[in-house]
Amino acid sequence: MPADSWYGERVSENLRREILWVIANEMNDPRIPRTISVPAVNLAKDNRNATVFVSILSQEPEQNEAVKTLNKAAGFIQSSAAKRVKIKHFPKLFFKLDKSFEYRENVDALLEKVKGDLSE
């Protein structure tokens, strides 16, 4: 999404909210944990495709299975969310695992280690 596009930002936020609503309220697949969030949706420049980042609080095998399941159910999620978001062309959805929380934890652990080394 272009940084100067207020329209793209607004659409991304609406998509994020409605996609999460569909996942939480209309999908009853046991492979998708209830501890799922959608921190971001990145629209392509032409608004025809969107990468949906999902954050899942579980072990890596369960996370990968959930993302795979979401990608298989992308058509259902698209059609359900399209009923709730009024835009001319609803983008095709691609789900990806958001690992920013894990990266942040690793950086925090490294900083604590360095802090401990410096105090010695």
N, CA, C and O atoms as a Tinker XYZ file with bonds, in Angstrom:
   480  protein
     1  N      0.846000   -1.174000    0.000000    73     2
     2  CA     0.000000    0.000000    0.000000    64     1     3
     3  C      0.888000    1.232000    0.000000    63     2     4     5
     4  O      1.817000    1.319000    0.803000    81     3
     5  N      0.626000    2.177000   -0.874000    73     3     6
     6  CA     1.423000    3.401000   -0.875000    64     5     7
     7  C      1.265000    4.157000    0.431000    63     6     8     9
     8  O      0.167000    4.246000    0.981000    81     7
     9  N      2.380000    4.706000    0.928000    73     7    10
    10  CA     2.367000    5.383000    2.227000    64     9    11
    11  C      1.487000    6.623000    2.220000    63    10    12    13
    12  O      0.947000    6.997000    3.261000    81    11
    13  N      1.331000    7.271000    1.059000    73    11    14
    14  CA     0.560000    8.503000    1.004000    64    13    15
    15  C     -0.909000    8.262000    0.673000    63    14    16    17
    16  O     -1.643000    9.220000    0.429000    81    15
    17  N     -1.345000    7.039000    0.659000    73    15    18
    18  CA    -2.704000    6.731000    0.257000    64    17    19
    19  C     -3.620000    6.594000    1.474000    63    18    20    21
    20  O     -3.673000    5.540000    2.108000    81    19
    21  N     -4.329000    7.656000    1.787000    73    19    22
    22  CA    -5.266000    7.578000    2.919000    64    21    23
    23  C     -6.389000    6.613000    2.603000    63    22    24    25
    24  O     -6.918000    5.966000    3.507000    81    23
    25  N     -6.764000    6.504000    1.334000    73    23    26
    26  CA    -7.809000    5.562000    0.936000    64    25    27
    27  C     -7.346000    4.129000    1.221000    63    26    28    29
    28  O     -8.095000    3.332000    1.785000    81    27
    29  N     -6.106000    3.808000    0.828000    73    27    30
    30  CA    -5.572000    2.477000    1.062000    64    29    31
    31  C     -5.497000    2.134000    2.536000    63    30    32    33
    32  O     -5.784000    1.004000    2.931000    81    31
    33  N     -5.109000    3.111000    3.355000    73    31    34
    34  CA    -5.046000    2.885000    4.802000    64    33    35
    35  C     -6.435000    2.618000    5.376000    63    34    36    37
    36  O     -6.619000    1.734000    6.213000    81    35
    37  N     -7.395000    3.391000    4.915000    73    35    38
    38  CA    -8.765000    3.220000    5.404000    64    37    39
    39  C     -9.335000    1.864000    4.984000    63    38    40    41
    40  O     -9.968000    1.176000    5.784000    81    39
    41  N     -9.107000    1.486000    3.731000    73    39    42
    42  CA    -9.586000    0.192000    3.246000    64    41    43
    43  C     -8.889000   -0.938000    3.990000    63    42    44    45
    44  O     -9.536000   -1.908000    4.386000    81    43
    45  N     -7.578000   -0.827000    4.184000    73    43    46
    46  CA    -6.829000   -1.867000    4.908000    64    45    47
    47  C     -7.374000   -2.067000    6.313000    63    46    48    49
    48  O     -7.530000   -3.202000    6.764000    81    47
    49  N     -7.662000   -0.980000    7.003000    73    47    50
    50  CA    -8.190000   -1.076000    8.366000    64    49    51
    51  C     -9.580000   -1.707000    8.373000    63    50    52    53
    52  O     -9.879000   -2.529000    9.239000    81    51
    53  N    -10.427000   -1.333000    7.424000    73    51    54
    54  CA   -11.753000   -1.946000    7.337000    64    53    55
    55  C    -11.651000   -3.437000    7.024000    63    54    56    57
    56  O    -12.364000   -4.252000    7.610000    81    55
    57  N    -10.763000   -3.785000    6.098000    73    55    58
    58  CA   -10.560000   -5.195000    5.766000    64    57    59
    59  C    -10.056000   -5.966000    6.975000    63    58    60    61
    60  O    -10.545000   -7.058000    7.265000    81    59
    61  N     -9.083000   -5.406000    7.680000    73    59    62
    62  CA    -8.523000   -6.068000    8.859000    64    61    63
    63  C     -9.610000   -6.393000    9.867000    63    62    64    65
    64  O     -9.696000   -7.514000   10.368000    81    63
    65  N    -10.434000   -5.405000   10.157000    73    63    66
    66  CA   -11.498000   -5.578000   11.148000    64    65    67
    67  C    -12.520000   -6.628000   10.703000    63    66    68    69
    68  O    -12.906000   -7.491000   11.491000    81    67
    69  N    -12.957000   -6.557000    9.446000    73    67    70
    70  CA   -13.998000   -7.466000    8.971000    64    69    71
    71  C    -13.482000   -8.883000    8.751000    63    70    72    73
    72  O    -14.210000   -9.844000    8.996000    81    71
    73  N    -12.240000   -9.031000    8.293000    73    71    74
    74  CA   -11.667000  -10.367000    8.130000    64    73    75
    75  C    -11.552000  -11.049000    9.487000    63    74    76    77
    76  O    -11.869000  -12.231000    9.615000    81    75
    77  N    -11.103000  -10.318000   10.493000    73    75    78
    78  CA   -11.025000  -10.894000   11.840000    64    77    79
    79  C    -12.415000  -11.283000   12.335000    63    78    80    81
    80  O    -12.577000  -12.324000   12.971000    81    79
    81  N    -13.417000  -10.456000   12.049000    73    79    82
    82  CA   -14.780000  -10.771000   12.470000    64    81    83
    83  C    -15.248000  -12.070000   11.819000    63    82    84    85
    84  O    -15.839000  -12.922000   12.482000    81    83
    85  N    -14.985000  -12.220000   10.525000    73    83    86
    86  CA   -15.398000  -13.443000    9.809000    64    85    87
    87  C    -14.695000  -14.664000   10.396000    63    86    88    89
    88  O    -15.329000  -15.693000   10.632000    81    87
    89  N    -13.396000  -14.553000   10.631000    73    87    90
    90  CA   -12.648000  -15.686000   11.185000    64    89    91
    91  C    -13.183000  -16.064000   12.564000    63    90    92    93
    92  O    -13.355000  -17.245000   12.866000    81    91
    93  N    -13.444000  -15.067000   13.393000    73    91    94
    94  CA   -13.881000  -15.330000   14.768000    64    93    95
    95  C    -15.329000  -15.804000   14.853000    63    94    96    97
    96  O    -15.665000  -16.603000   15.727000    81    95
    97  N    -16.189000  -15.321000   13.956000    73    95    98
    98  CA   -17.625000  -15.576000   14.117000    64    97    99
    99  C    -18.253000  -16.517000   13.099000    63    98   100   101
   100  O    -19.311000  -17.088000   13.367000    81    99
   101  N    -17.632000  -16.694000   11.942000    73    99   102
   102  CA   -18.265000  -17.518000   10.918000    64   101   103
   103  C    -17.504000  -18.798000   10.602000    63   102   104   105
   104  O    -18.034000  -19.680000    9.927000    81   103
   105  N    -16.278000  -18.909000   11.078000    73   103   106
   106  CA   -15.500000  -20.119000   10.817000    64   105   107
   107  C    -15.499000  -20.999000   12.059000    63   106   108   109
   108  O    -15.224000  -20.536000   13.166000    81   107
   109  N    -15.806000  -22.255000   11.861000    73   107   110
   110  CA   -15.832000  -23.198000   12.974000    64   109   111
   111  C    -14.856000  -24.341000   12.730000    63   110   112   113
   112  O    -15.179000  -25.503000   12.978000    81   111
   113  N    -13.680000  -24.015000   12.252000    73   111   114
   114  CA   -12.681000  -25.029000   11.954000    64   113   115
   115  C    -11.784000  -25.217000   13.172000    63   114   116   117
   116  O    -11.201000  -24.247000   13.655000    81   115
   117  N    -11.659000  -26.441000   13.680000    73   115   118
   118  CA   -10.829000  -26.669000   14.872000    64   117   119
   119  C     -9.338000  -26.427000   14.629000    63   118   120   121
   120  O     -8.572000  -26.322000   15.587000    81   119
   121  N     -8.911000  -26.338000   13.362000    73   119   122
   122  CA    -7.499000  -26.089000   13.070000    64   121   123
   123  C     -7.139000  -24.612000   13.230000    63   122   124   125
   124  O     -5.964000  -24.247000   13.183000    81   123
   125  N     -8.142000  -23.772000   13.417000    73   123   126
   126  CA    -7.904000  -22.343000   13.620000    64   125   127
   127  C     -8.144000  -22.031000   15.092000    63   126   128   129
   128  O     -9.283000  -22.066000   15.558000    81   127
   129  N     -7.065000  -21.724000   15.832000    73   127   130
   130  CA    -7.232000  -21.452000   17.273000    64   129   131
   131  C     -8.008000  -20.162000   17.530000    63   130   132   133
   132  O     -8.056000  -19.271000   16.682000    81   131
   133  N     -8.593000  -20.083000   18.673000    73   131   134
   134  CA    -9.341000  -18.879000   19.068000    64   133   135
   135  C     -8.413000  -17.734000   19.435000    63   134   136   137
   136  O     -8.854000  -16.590000   19.545000    81   135
   137  N     -7.138000  -18.026000   19.626000    73   135   138
   138  CA    -6.154000  -17.003000   19.999000    64   137   139
   139  C     -5.506000  -16.410000   18.749000    63   138   140   141
   140  O     -4.281000  -16.336000   18.652000    81   139
   141  N     -6.323000  -15.998000   17.811000    73   139   142
   142  CA    -5.825000  -15.458000   16.550000    64   141   143
   143  C     -6.153000  -13.973000   16.476000    63   142   144   145
   144  O     -7.211000  -13.535000   16.928000    81   143
   145  N     -5.236000  -13.210000   15.904000    73   143   146
   146  CA    -5.502000  -11.793000   15.669000    64   145   147
   147  C     -4.993000  -11.440000   14.277000    63   146   148   149
   148  O     -4.181000  -12.158000   13.693000    81   147
   149  N     -5.482000  -10.331000   13.766000    73   147   150
   150  CA    -5.069000   -9.831000   12.457000    64   149   151
   151  C     -4.462000   -8.449000   12.689000    63   150   152   153
   152  O     -5.182000   -7.450000   12.707000    81   151
   153  N     -3.126000   -8.387000   12.868000    73   151   154
   154  CA    -2.511000   -7.093000   13.150000    64   153   155
   155  C     -2.427000   -6.167000   11.950000    63   154   156   157
   156  O     -2.381000   -4.949000   12.116000    81   155
   157  N     -2.406000   -6.726000   10.730000    73   155   158
   158  CA    -2.239000   -5.849000    9.564000    64   157   159
   159  C     -2.748000   -6.513000    8.294000    63   158   160   161
   160  O     -2.751000   -7.737000    8.159000    81   159
   161  N     -3.177000   -5.666000    7.371000    73   159   162
   162  CA    -3.530000   -6.084000    6.019000    64   161   163
   163  C     -2.803000   -5.145000    5.079000    63   162   164   165
   164  O     -2.973000   -3.928000    5.151000    81   163
   165  N     -1.988000   -5.715000    4.192000    73   163   166
   166  CA    -1.255000   -4.909000    3.217000    64   165   167
   167  C     -1.896000   -5.071000    1.847000    63   166   168   169
   168  O     -1.938000   -6.171000    1.296000    81   167
   169  N     -2.391000   -3.972000    1.305000    73   167   170
   170  CA    -2.994000   -3.981000   -0.021000    64   169   171
   171  C     -1.932000   -3.787000   -1.088000    63   170   172   173
   172  O     -0.966000   -3.051000   -0.888000    81   171
   173  N     -2.113000   -4.448000   -2.219000    73   171   174
   174  CA    -1.255000   -4.190000   -3.371000    64   173   175
   175  C     -1.598000   -2.808000   -3.915000    63   174   176   177
   176  O     -2.651000   -2.255000   -3.596000    81   175
   177  N     -0.709000   -2.250000   -4.737000    73   175   178
   178  CA    -0.934000   -0.901000   -5.266000    64   177   179
   179  C     -2.233000   -0.787000   -6.050000    63   178   180   181
   180  O     -2.877000    0.262000   -6.037000    81   179
   181  N     -2.621000   -1.858000   -6.733000    73   179   182
   182  CA    -3.862000   -1.814000   -7.520000    64   181   183
   183  C     -5.094000   -2.254000   -6.720000    63   182   184   185
   184  O     -6.191000   -2.326000   -7.273000    81   183
   185  N     -4.925000   -2.543000   -5.438000    73   183   186
   186  CA    -5.998000   -2.957000   -4.524000    64   185   187
   187  C     -6.687000   -4.260000   -4.946000    63   186   188   189
   188  O     -7.804000   -4.531000   -4.507000    81   187
   189  N     -6.043000   -5.062000   -5.785000    73   187   190
   190  CA    -6.638000   -6.324000   -6.248000    64   189   191
   191  C     -6.225000   -7.512000   -5.383000    63   190   192   193
   192  O     -6.911000   -8.534000   -5.365000    81   191
   193  N     -5.112000   -7.385000   -4.670000    73   191   194
   194  CA    -4.614000   -8.444000   -3.790000    64   193   195
   195  C     -4.299000   -7.844000   -2.430000    63   194   196   197
   196  O     -3.941000   -6.671000   -2.316000    81   195
   197  N     -4.439000   -8.671000   -1.403000    73   195   198
   198  CA    -4.133000   -8.217000   -0.050000    64   197   199
   199  C     -3.456000   -9.343000    0.715000    63   198   200   201
   200  O     -3.900000  -10.491000    0.687000    81   199
   201  N     -2.374000   -8.992000    1.399000    73   199   202
   202  CA    -1.713000   -9.938000    2.293000    64   201   203
   203  C     -2.243000   -9.678000    3.694000    63   202   204   205
   204  O     -2.130000   -8.572000    4.224000    81   203
   205  N     -2.819000  -10.709000    4.279000    73   203   206
   206  CA    -3.409000  -10.612000    5.611000    64   205   207
   207  C     -2.435000  -11.268000    6.586000    63   206   208   209
   208  O     -2.207000  -12.477000    6.528000    81   207
   209  N     -1.867000  -10.471000    7.477000    73   207   210
   210  CA    -0.951000  -11.005000    8.476000    64   209   211
   211  C     -1.745000  -11.439000    9.691000    63   210   212   213
   212  O     -2.552000  -10.679000   10.225000    81   211
   213  N     -1.508000  -12.681000   10.125000    73   211   214
   214  CA    -2.203000  -13.214000   11.294000    64   213   215
   215  C     -1.184000  -13.563000   12.367000    63   214   216   217
   216  O     -0.093000  -14.057000   12.082000    81   215
   217  N     -1.567000  -13.293000   13.595000    73   215   218
   218  CA    -0.749000  -13.624000   14.748000    64   217   219
   219  C     -1.507000  -14.676000   15.553000    63   218   220   221
   220  O     -2.676000  -14.498000   15.892000    81   219
   221  N     -0.823000  -15.765000   15.848000    73   219   222
   222  CA    -1.477000  -16.897000   16.516000    64   221   223
   223  C     -0.639000  -17.302000   17.719000    63   222   224   225
   224  O      0.552000  -17.588000   17.593000    81   223
   225  N     -1.273000  -17.324000   18.883000    73   223   226
   226  CA    -0.571000  -17.715000   20.106000    64   225   227
   227  C     -0.662000  -19.229000   20.288000    63   226   228   229
   228  O     -1.548000  -19.738000   20.973000    81   227
   229  N      0.277000  -19.933000   19.657000    73   227   230
   230  CA     0.377000  -21.375000   19.811000    64   229   231
   231  C      1.746000  -21.806000   19.296000    63   230   232   233
   232  O      2.569000  -20.970000   18.924000    81   231
   233  N      1.980000  -23.094000   19.276000    73   231   234
   234  CA     3.256000  -23.625000   18.800000    64   233   235
   235  C      3.334000  -23.527000   17.275000    63   234   236   237
   236  O      2.313000  -23.410000   16.597000    81   235
   237  N      4.558000  -23.577000   16.748000    73   235   238
   238  CA     4.771000  -23.375000   15.308000    64   237   239
   239  C      3.997000  -24.346000   14.420000    63   238   240   241
   240  O      3.439000  -23.907000   13.415000    81   239
   241  N      3.930000  -25.649000   14.736000    73   239   242
   242  CA     3.156000  -26.544000   13.849000    64   241   243
   243  C      1.674000  -26.137000   13.762000    63   242   244   245
   244  O      1.077000  -26.181000   12.687000    81   243
   245  N      1.092000  -25.743000   14.897000    73   243   246
   246  CA    -0.304000  -25.312000   14.890000    64   245   247
   247  C     -0.474000  -23.996000   14.129000    63   246   248   249
   248  O     -1.477000  -23.794000   13.443000    81   247
   249  N      0.511000  -23.105000   14.252000    73   247   250
   250  CA     0.465000  -21.846000   13.516000    64   249   251
   251  C      0.478000  -22.102000   12.017000    63   250   252   253
   252  O     -0.328000  -21.532000   11.281000    81   251
   253  N      1.385000  -22.955000   11.562000    73   251   254
   254  CA     1.490000  -23.254000   10.140000    64   253   255
   255  C      0.220000  -23.920000    9.609000    63   254   256   257
   256  O     -0.231000  -23.615000    8.505000    81   255
   257  N     -0.346000  -24.822000   10.392000    73   255   258
   258  CA    -1.589000  -25.490000    9.994000    64   257   259
   259  C     -2.739000  -24.481000    9.895000    63   258   260   261
   260  O     -3.557000  -24.552000    8.978000    81   259
   261  N     -2.794000  -23.553000   10.834000    73   259   262
   262  CA    -3.854000  -22.536000   10.811000    64   261   263
   263  C     -3.728000  -21.632000    9.590000    63   262   264   265
   264  O     -4.733000  -21.309000    8.956000    81   263
   265  N     -2.507000  -21.219000    9.253000    73   263   266
   266  CA    -2.298000  -20.357000    8.079000    64   265   267
   267  C     -2.668000  -21.113000    6.807000    63   266   268   269
   268  O     -3.284000  -20.555000    5.900000    81   267
   269  N     -2.287000  -22.384000    6.750000    73   267   270
   270  CA    -2.644000  -23.207000    5.587000    64   269   271
   271  C     -4.169000  -23.315000    5.459000    63   270   272   273
   272  O     -4.711000  -23.215000    4.358000    81   271
   273  N     -4.845000  -23.517000    6.575000    73   271   274
   274  CA    -6.303000  -23.615000    6.580000    64   273   275
   275  C     -6.945000  -22.291000    6.155000    63   274   276   277
   276  O     -7.913000  -22.283000    5.394000    81   275
   277  N     -6.407000  -21.182000    6.646000    73   275   278
   278  CA    -6.939000  -19.879000    6.258000    64   277   279
   279  C     -6.772000  -19.630000    4.760000    63   278   280   281
   280  O     -7.674000  -19.091000    4.118000    81   279
   281  N     -5.634000  -20.016000    4.204000    73   279   282
   282  CA    -5.423000  -19.837000    2.772000    64   281   283
   283  C     -6.377000  -20.707000    1.952000    63   282   284   285
   284  O     -6.822000  -20.301000    0.879000    81   283
   285  N     -6.688000  -21.901000    2.457000    73   283   286
   286  CA    -7.662000  -22.757000    1.761000    64   285   287
   287  C     -9.071000  -22.176000    1.856000    63   286   288   289
   288  O     -9.884000  -22.358000    0.949000    81   287
   289  N     -9.358000  -21.481000    2.948000    73   287   290
   290  CA   -10.679000  -20.894000    3.162000    64   289   291
   291  C    -10.751000  -19.442000    2.701000    63   290   292   293
   292  O    -11.732000  -18.756000    2.987000    81   291
   293  N     -9.740000  -18.966000    2.000000    73   291   294
   294  CA    -9.669000  -17.559000    1.598000    64   293   295
   295  C    -10.889000  -17.138000    0.776000    63   294   296   297
   296  O    -11.387000  -16.023000    0.936000    81   295
   297  N    -11.365000  -18.009000   -0.092000    73   295   298
   298  CA   -12.550000  -17.678000   -0.899000    64   297   299
   299  C    -13.782000  -17.425000   -0.041000    63   298   300   301
   300  O    -14.524000  -16.470000   -0.271000    81   299
   301  N    -13.992000  -18.284000    0.948000    73   299   302
   302  CA   -15.118000  -18.102000    1.866000    64   301   303
   303  C    -14.969000  -16.811000    2.659000    63   302   304   305
   304  O    -15.926000  -16.052000    2.811000    81   303
   305  N    -13.755000  -16.566000    3.166000    73   303   306
   306  CA   -13.511000  -15.351000    3.950000    64   305   307
   307  C    -13.715000  -14.114000    3.081000    63   306   308   309
   308  O    -14.311000  -13.133000    3.526000    81   307
   309  N    -13.221000  -14.158000    1.836000    73   307   310
   310  CA   -13.408000  -13.048000    0.896000    64   309   311
   311  C    -14.890000  -12.757000    0.679000    63   310   312   313
   312  O    -15.326000  -11.612000    0.791000    81   311
   313  N    -15.660000  -13.796000    0.369000    73   311   314
   314  CA   -17.078000  -13.564000    0.065000    64   313   315
   315  C    -17.841000  -13.082000    1.293000    63   314   316   317
   316  O    -18.723000  -12.231000    1.178000    81   315
   317  N    -17.511000  -13.616000    2.465000    73   315   318
   318  CA   -18.203000  -13.173000    3.688000    64   317   319
   319  C    -17.828000  -11.739000    4.046000    63   318   320   321
   320  O    -18.693000  -10.938000    4.398000    81   319
   321  N    -16.555000  -11.418000    3.957000    73   319   322
   322  CA   -16.115000  -10.056000    4.288000    64   321   323
   323  C    -16.595000   -9.052000    3.237000    63   322   324   325
   324  O    -16.872000   -7.897000    3.564000    81   323
   325  N    -16.694000   -9.484000    1.986000    73   323   326
   326  CA   -17.133000   -8.583000    0.913000    64   325   327
   327  C    -18.567000   -8.109000    1.139000    63   326   328   329
   328  O    -18.936000   -7.025000    0.687000    81   327
   329  N    -19.369000   -8.897000    1.823000    73   327   330
   330  CA   -20.743000   -8.489000    2.145000    64   329   331
   331  C    -20.752000   -7.376000    3.180000    63   330   332   333
   332  O    -21.724000   -6.628000    3.285000    81   331
   333  N    -19.673000   -7.265000    3.944000    73   331   334
   334  CA   -19.610000   -6.305000    5.038000    64   333   335
   335  C    -18.803000   -5.057000    4.699000    63   334   336   337
   336  O    -18.938000   -4.031000    5.365000    81   335
   337  N    -17.955000   -5.139000    3.655000    73   335   338
   338  CA   -17.118000   -4.005000    3.254000    64   337   339
   339  C    -17.546000   -3.592000    1.846000    63   338   340   341
   340  O    -17.513000   -4.400000    0.918000    81   339
   341  N    -17.936000   -2.365000    1.699000    73   339   342
   342  CA   -18.411000   -1.882000    0.401000    64   341   343
   343  C    -17.277000   -1.192000   -0.350000    63   342   344   345
   344  O    -17.002000   -0.008000   -0.150000    81   343
   345  N    -16.625000   -1.966000   -1.223000    73   343   346
   346  CA   -15.611000   -1.408000   -2.112000    64   345   347
   347  C    -15.857000   -1.982000   -3.505000    63   346   348   349
   348  O    -16.486000   -3.030000   -3.657000    81   347
   349  N    -15.359000   -1.289000   -4.501000    73   347   350
   350  CA   -15.641000   -1.679000   -5.882000    64   349   351
   351  C    -15.101000   -3.070000   -6.203000    63   350   352   353
   352  O    -15.839000   -3.918000   -6.705000    81   351
   353  N    -13.831000   -3.311000   -5.920000    73   351   354
   354  CA   -13.212000   -4.609000   -6.184000    64   353   355
   355  C    -12.631000   -5.140000   -4.884000    63   354   356   357
   356  O    -11.661000   -4.596000   -4.357000    81   355
   357  N    -13.229000   -6.200000   -4.376000    73   355   358
   358  CA   -12.717000   -6.789000   -3.145000    64   357   359
   359  C    -11.444000   -7.555000   -3.487000    63   358   360   361
   360  O    -11.445000   -8.340000   -4.435000    81   359
   361  N    -10.359000   -7.350000   -2.742000    73   359   362
   362  CA    -9.083000   -7.985000   -3.090000    64   361   363
   363  C     -9.073000   -9.479000   -2.807000    63   362   364   365
   364  O     -9.806000   -9.974000   -1.951000    81   363
   365  N     -8.230000  -10.180000   -3.543000    73   363   366
   366  CA    -7.975000  -11.586000   -3.283000    64   365   367
   367  C     -7.075000  -11.647000   -2.053000    63   366   368   369
   368  O     -6.099000  -10.903000   -1.960000    81   367
   369  N     -7.401000  -12.532000   -1.109000    73   367   370
   370  CA    -6.691000  -12.581000    0.169000    64   369   371
   371  C     -5.634000  -13.675000    0.192000    63   370   372   373
   372  O     -5.855000  -14.792000   -0.276000    81   371
   373  N     -4.485000  -13.325000    0.748000    73   371   374
   374  CA    -3.393000  -14.261000    0.980000    64   373   375
   375  C     -2.978000  -14.110000    2.440000    63   374   376   377
   376  O     -2.661000  -13.009000    2.889000    81   375
   377  N     -2.980000  -15.214000    3.176000    73   375   378
   378  CA    -2.671000  -15.164000    4.603000    64   377   379
   379  C     -1.211000  -15.522000    4.854000    63   378   380   381
   380  O     -0.671000  -16.451000    4.254000    81   379
   381  N     -0.582000  -14.764000    5.753000    73   379   382
   382  CA     0.807000  -14.992000    6.152000    64   381   383
   383  C      0.908000  -14.868000    7.661000    63   382   384   385
   384  O      0.186000  -14.090000    8.285000    81   383
   385  N      1.809000  -15.640000    8.233000    73   383   386
   386  CA     2.025000  -15.600000    9.674000    64   385   387
   387  C      2.842000  -14.369000   10.038000    63   386   388   389
   388  O      3.891000  -14.117000    9.445000    81   387
   389  N      2.368000  -13.611000   11.005000    73   387   390
   390  CA     3.079000  -12.425000   11.503000    64   389   391
   391  C      3.937000  -12.864000   12.682000    63   390   392   393
   392  O      3.419000  -13.285000   13.716000    81   391
   393  N      5.247000  -12.762000   12.518000    73   391   394
   394  CA     6.170000  -13.206000   13.565000    64   393   395
   395  C      6.795000  -12.034000   14.305000    63   394   396   397
   396  O      7.799000  -12.218000   14.993000    81   395
   397  N      6.242000  -10.853000   14.189000    73   395   398
   398  CA     6.844000   -9.680000   14.819000    64   397   399
   399  C      6.878000   -9.810000   16.344000    63   398   400   401
   400  O      7.821000   -9.329000   16.972000    81   399
   401  N      5.879000  -10.444000   16.951000    73   399   402
   402  CA     5.874000  -10.618000   18.399000    64   401   403
   403  C      7.040000  -11.505000   18.832000    63   402   404   405
   404  O      7.706000  -11.214000   19.825000    81   403
   405  N      7.290000  -12.590000   18.088000    73   403   406
   406  CA     8.398000  -13.483000   18.408000    64   405   407
   407  C      9.737000  -12.768000   18.246000    63   406   408   409
   408  O     10.638000  -12.935000   19.069000    81   407
   409  N      9.865000  -11.971000   17.184000    73   407   410
   410  CA    11.098000  -11.214000   16.967000    64   409   411
   411  C     11.329000  -10.235000   18.111000    63   410   412   413
   412  O     12.456000  -10.074000   18.580000    81   411
   413  N     10.261000   -9.583000   18.557000    73   411   414
   414  CA    10.370000   -8.624000   19.649000    64   413   415
   415  C     10.828000   -9.329000   20.924000    63   414   416   417
   416  O     11.663000   -8.797000   21.655000    81   415
   417  N     10.293000  -10.513000   21.195000    73   415   418
   418  CA    10.718000  -11.268000   22.379000    64   417   419
   419  C     12.192000  -11.639000   22.293000    63   418   420   421
   420  O     12.908000  -11.559000   23.291000    81   419
   421  N     12.656000  -12.049000   21.102000    73   419   422
   422  CA    14.068000  -12.394000   20.929000    64   421   423
   423  C     14.964000  -11.182000   21.143000    63   422   424   425
   424  O     16.011000  -11.293000   21.782000    81   423
   425  N     14.571000  -10.036000   20.621000    73   423   426
   426  CA    15.355000   -8.809000   20.801000    64   425   427
   427  C     15.393000   -8.430000   22.277000    63   426   428   429
   428  O     16.445000   -8.051000   22.791000    81   427
   429  N     14.249000   -8.529000   22.965000    73   427   430
   430  CA    14.212000   -8.225000   24.396000    64   429   431
   431  C     15.137000   -9.152000   25.184000    63   430   432   433
   432  O     15.832000   -8.707000   26.097000    81   431
   433  N     15.148000  -10.436000   24.833000    73   431   434
   434  CA    16.021000  -11.384000   25.524000    64   433   435
   435  C     17.490000  -11.051000   25.277000    63   434   436   437
   436  O     18.304000  -11.115000   26.198000    81   435
   437  N     17.830000  -10.699000   24.045000    73   435   438
   438  CA    19.207000  -10.315000   23.734000    64   437   439
   439  C     19.623000   -9.048000   24.470000    63   438   440   441
   440  O     20.749000   -8.952000   24.959000    81   439
   441  N     18.725000   -8.084000   24.549000    73   439   442
   442  CA    19.027000   -6.843000   25.268000    64   441   443
   443  C     19.230000   -7.102000   26.752000    63   442   444   445
   444  O     20.104000   -6.491000   27.368000    81   443
   445  N     18.456000   -7.980000   27.329000    73   443   446
   446  CA    18.620000   -8.332000   28.743000    64   445   447
   447  C     19.969000   -9.023000   28.957000    63   446   448   449
   448  O     20.642000   -8.785000   29.960000    81   447
   449  N     20.358000   -9.879000   28.012000    73   447   450
   450  CA    21.644000  -10.563000   28.118000    64   449   451
   451  C     22.792000   -9.553000   28.054000    63   450   452   453
   452  O     23.733000   -9.619000   28.845000    81   451
   453  N     22.704000   -8.622000   27.109000    73   451   454
   454  CA    23.739000   -7.596000   26.966000    64   453   455
   455  C     23.769000   -6.715000   28.218000    63   454   456   457
   456  O     24.840000   -6.355000   28.705000    81   455
   457  N     22.592000   -6.374000   28.731000    73   455   458
   458  CA    22.528000   -5.559000   29.948000    64   457   459
   459  C     23.201000   -6.276000   31.120000    63   458   460   461
   460  O     23.912000   -5.656000   31.912000    81   459
   461  N     22.969000   -7.590000   31.220000    73   459   462
   462  CA    23.603000   -8.394000   32.271000    64   461   463
   463  C     25.112000   -8.444000   32.098000    63   462   464   465
   464  O     25.856000   -8.362000   33.075000    81   463
   465  N     25.563000   -8.579000   30.859000    73   463   466
   466  CA    27.013000   -8.609000   30.576000    64   465   467
   467  C     27.669000   -7.275000   30.896000    63   466   468   469
   468  O     28.796000   -7.241000   31.390000    81   467
   469  N     26.977000   -6.182000   30.620000    73   467   470
   470  CA    27.538000   -4.868000   30.871000    64   469   471
   471  C     27.637000   -4.552000   32.365000    63   470   472   473
   472  O     28.544000   -3.840000   32.794000    81   471
   473  N     26.713000   -5.077000   33.142000    73   471   474
   474  CA    26.726000   -4.795000   34.581000    64   473   475
   475  C     27.800000   -5.589000   35.316000    63   474   476   477
   476  O     28.150000   -5.260000   36.450000    81   475
   477  N     28.323000   -6.627000   34.679000    73   475   478
   478  CA    29.358000   -7.437000   35.333000    64   477   479
   479  C     30.722000   -6.822000   35.257000    63   478   480
   480  O     31.687000   -7.394000   35.764000    81   479
